[in-house]
């Protein structure tokens, strides 16, 4: 078995607009077609073993949030019968894992909302007492809820690791007015989603959003509040000061950390047992958050 990352078949009728770690995006003129593969990335490496069905779960969960959050976004439809007719022959490929969306001018910025002290934020706090330039009180523990959620932008890198930048750097790149809008949108969306998720027994520890502009209006694009872009914790098991069980890809990161792998390509093959458990985490996140069984 090779270490070639799993890819989707090419759709030859339209040019490939971009290929990310997980998604293939096609240029349909005024709109884009986003197709979510079953590829899984960890530590910015696309692993050679796919997680079957993962792309469809991510797509359907994003669509759920686009509808629930009620702010302008790029989603148009995921009904393949409403796609251009030349795409109908790909229905089996596109069903559930694709979206027709508005083409937007993307801000090359990951808009991260952090509600809890975890991951790189915890490492930053231990080293400096701050998270991405935000000074925090002394004595906080790993996994602790922050006094207020933080907006921590990162410059987007489609090929490698996104680079955390300060608010001042973000302003120098995109302007004070735009960053103020993006910060307000990011924290507002996070707090609305967090409030909803807590009612479903899920803590959203952190998440990242992407935004673009259409006719001067900022809209939500890409994915939203998925296990790939967020940390989801079961609220009933939450205990600050320790690693938290999760419904996201932290499970696969934990497995990879047990291997003698230097976190550079090529990634290791993933055993079937770990594939199955990872998929179950994604399914559990979908079903807890939406309140319905995944079909």
C-alpha positions in Angstrom: 0.0 0.0 0.0 1.4 3.4 -0.9 1.5 6.7 1.1 -0.4 8.6 -1.7 -3.2 10.6 0.0 -6.7 9.5 -1.1 -8.3 11.8 -3.6 -11.7 12.1 -5.3 -12.2 11.4 -9.0 -11.7 14.4 -11.2 -14.8 16.3 -12.5 -13.5 17.1 -15.9 -16.3 19.5 -17.0 -15.1 22.3 -14.8 -11.6 23.6 -13.8 -10.2 22.8 -10.4 -10.3 26.0 -8.4 -8.3 24.7 -5.5 -7.5 21.4 -3.7 -7.1 21.7 0.1 -6.2 19.1 2.6 -9.8 17.8 2.6 -11.9 19.6 -0.1 -11.7 19.8 -3.9 -13.3 23.0 -5.2 -14.4 23.5 -8.8 -15.0 26.8 -10.6 -18.5 27.0 -12.1 -18.2 30.7 -13.1 -20.3 32.7 -10.6 -20.4 29.8 -8.2 -18.2 27.1 -6.8 -18.7 23.4 -6.3 -17.1 22.2 -3.0 -16.6 18.4 -2.7 -15.5 17.1 0.7 -13.3 14.0 0.4 -12.7 11.4 3.1 -9.1 12.6 3.5 -7.9 13.3 7.0 -5.1 15.7 7.9 -3.3 15.8 11.2 -0.3 18.1 12.0 -0.8 19.5 8.5 -0.1 16.2 6.9 -2.8 14.4 4.8 -2.8 10.9 6.0 -2.8 8.0 3.5 -5.7 6.3 5.1 -9.2 7.8 4.4 -12.1 7.8 6.9 -15.0 6.5 4.8 -18.0 8.8 5.0 -16.2 11.6 6.8 -16.6 14.1 3.9 -20.4 13.6 3.9 -20.6 14.1 7.6 -18.6 17.3 7.5 -20.7 18.7 4.7 -24.0 17.9 6.3 -23.0 19.3 9.6 -21.8 22.5 8.0 -25.1 22.9 6.2 -26.9 22.4 9.5 -24.9 25.2 11.1 -25.3 27.5 8.1 -29.1 27.2 8.4 -29.1 27.4 12.2 -26.8 30.4 12.7 -28.8 32.6 10.5 -26.1 34.9 9.1 -25.2 35.5 5.5 -23.2 32.6 4.1 -22.1 31.1 0.8 -24.4 28.0 0.8 -26.8 27.7 -2.1 -27.9 24.0 -2.3 -26.7 20.5 -1.8 -29.4 19.0 -4.0 -27.5 17.6 -7.0 -30.6 17.9 -9.2 -30.3 21.6 -8.9 -26.6 21.6 -10.0 -25.8 22.3 -13.7 -27.0 19.3 -15.7 -23.5 18.2 -16.8 -22.9 17.3 -13.1 -25.9 15.0 -12.7 -24.0 12.0 -13.9 -21.7 12.4 -10.9 -24.7 12.2 -8.5 -23.3 9.1 -6.6 -20.1 10.9 -6.0 -21.6 14.3 -5.1 -24.6 13.2 -3.0 -24.3 14.4 0.6 -20.6 15.4 0.3 -20.9 18.5 -2.0 -22.3 22.0 -1.9 -23.0 24.6 -4.6 -21.9 27.9 -3.1 -21.5 31.5 -3.9 -18.0 32.6 -5.1 -16.6 35.0 -2.6 -13.4 37.0 -2.3 -11.8 35.1 0.6 -10.0 36.7 3.5 -6.8 34.8 3.9 -7.4 34.6 7.6 -8.5 31.8 9.9 -10.8 33.5 12.5 -10.3 31.5 15.6 -12.6 31.7 18.7 -11.1 30.2 21.9 -13.4 29.6 24.8 -11.1 27.2 26.8 -7.4 27.0 27.5 -6.3 24.1 25.3 -4.0 23.1 22.5 -1.6 25.7 21.3 -3.3 28.3 23.5 -2.4 26.2 26.6 1.2 25.9 25.4 1.4 29.7 24.8 -0.1 30.4 28.2 2.4 28.1 30.0 5.3 29.8 28.2 4.2 33.5 28.4 1.0 33.9 30.5 -0.8 35.0 27.3 -2.6 33.4 24.4 -1.8 35.0 21.1 -1.0 38.3 22.8 -4.0 38.3 25.1 -2.7 38.5 28.7 -4.6 36.1 31.0 -4.9 35.8 34.8 -2.3 33.7 36.6 -3.1 30.2 37.9 -5.3 28.9 35.1 -5.2 25.2 34.4 -5.3 23.2 31.2 -8.8 23.0 29.8 -10.1 25.8 32.0 -12.9 28.0 30.6 -11.5 31.4 29.8 -13.0 34.5 31.5 -14.2 35.7 28.1 -13.8 34.0 24.6 -10.8 35.2 22.6 -10.5 36.1 19.0 -7.1 34.9 17.8 -6.5 35.3 14.0 -4.1 33.1 12.0 -2.8 33.9 8.5 -4.1 31.2 6.2 -1.7 28.8 4.6 -3.4 26.2 2.3 -0.3 24.1 2.0 1.1 24.1 5.5 0.5 25.3 9.0 -1.6 28.5 9.6 0.5 31.2 11.3 -0.9 32.7 14.5 -0.7 36.5 14.2 -1.4 39.3 16.6 -4.5 41.5 16.3 -2.1 44.4 15.3 -0.7 42.3 12.5 -4.1 41.3 11.3 -5.1 45.0 11.3 -2.0 45.9 9.3 -2.9 43.3 6.7 -6.7 43.8 6.4 -7.5 47.1 8.0 -9.0 48.1 11.3 -12.6 48.2 10.1 -12.5 44.7 8.5 -10.8 43.1 11.5 -13.3 44.6 13.9 -16.1 43.2 11.8 -14.5 39.8 11.6 -13.8 39.7 15.3 -17.4 40.6 16.1 -18.7 38.0 13.7 -16.4 35.3 15.0 -17.2 35.8 18.7 -20.9 36.3 18.0 -21.1 33.0 16.0 -19.0 31.2 18.6 -21.2 32.3 21.5 -24.4 31.5 19.7 -23.1 28.0 18.7 -21.7 27.4 22.2 -25.0 28.2 23.8 -26.9 25.9 21.5 -24.3 23.1 21.8 -24.4 23.2 25.6 -28.1 22.5 25.5 -27.1 19.3 23.5 -24.5 18.3 26.1 -21.5 19.4 24.0 -18.9 22.0 24.8 -17.3 23.8 21.9 -13.8 24.5 23.3 -12.7 26.4 20.2 -13.4 26.7 16.6 -12.3 28.5 13.5 -14.3 30.3 10.8 -13.5 31.6 7.3 -15.1 34.6 5.8 -15.3 36.2 2.3 -16.9 39.2 0.7 -19.7 39.3 -1.9 -20.7 42.7 -3.2 -19.1 44.3 -0.2 -20.9 42.1 2.3 -18.9 39.8 4.6 -20.3 36.3 4.6 -19.4 33.0 6.2 -17.7 30.5 3.9 -15.9 27.1 3.8 -17.1 24.8 6.6 -18.6 25.7 10.0 -18.3 24.0 13.4 -17.2 20.6 12.3 -15.0 18.0 14.1 -12.3 19.1 11.7 -12.4 22.7 12.6 -13.5 22.6 16.2 -12.9 20.9 19.6 -16.1 19.3 20.8 -16.1 17.9 24.4 -18.9 15.9 26.1 -20.1 18.4 28.8 -21.0 15.6 31.3 -17.3 14.5 31.3 -15.7 17.9 31.5 -13.1 18.3 34.2 -10.6 21.2 34.0 -7.0 20.4 34.7 -6.8 17.3 32.5 -7.1 16.1 28.9 -10.8 16.0 27.8 -12.5 13.2 25.9 -13.7 14.6 22.6 -15.9 14.2 19.5 -13.3 15.4 17.1 -10.0 14.5 15.4 -8.1 14.9 18.7 -8.6 11.2 18.9 -6.5 10.6 15.8 -3.9 13.1 17.1 -3.6 11.1 20.3 -3.1 7.9 18.4 -0.4 9.4 16.2 1.4 10.8 19.2 2.0 7.1 20.3 3.9 6.4 17.1 7.6 7.0 16.2 6.5 9.5 13.5 8.1 12.9 13.1 4.9 14.6 11.9 6.3 15.2 8.4 5.1 13.6 5.1 4.4 10.8 4.4 2.0 10.1 7.2 1.6 6.6 8.6 -1.1 4.2 7.6 -4.0 4.1 10.2 -5.2 0.7 11.5 -8.8 -0.2 10.8 -9.7 -0.1 14.5 -8.6 3.5 14.7 -10.4 4.4 11.4 -13.6 3.0 12.8 -13.3 4.8 16.2 -12.5 8.1 14.4 -15.6 7.8 12.2 -17.7 7.0 15.3 -16.4 10.2 16.9 -17.6 12.2 13.9 -20.9 10.5 13.8 -21.5 11.1 17.5 -20.7 14.8 17.1 -23.2 15.0 14.2 -25.9 13.2 16.0 -25.5 15.0 19.4 -25.4 18.5 17.7 -28.2 18.0 15.2 -30.4 15.8 17.4 -31.0 13.3 14.6 -29.4 10.1 13.4 -27.1 10.4 10.5 -28.4 8.8 7.3 
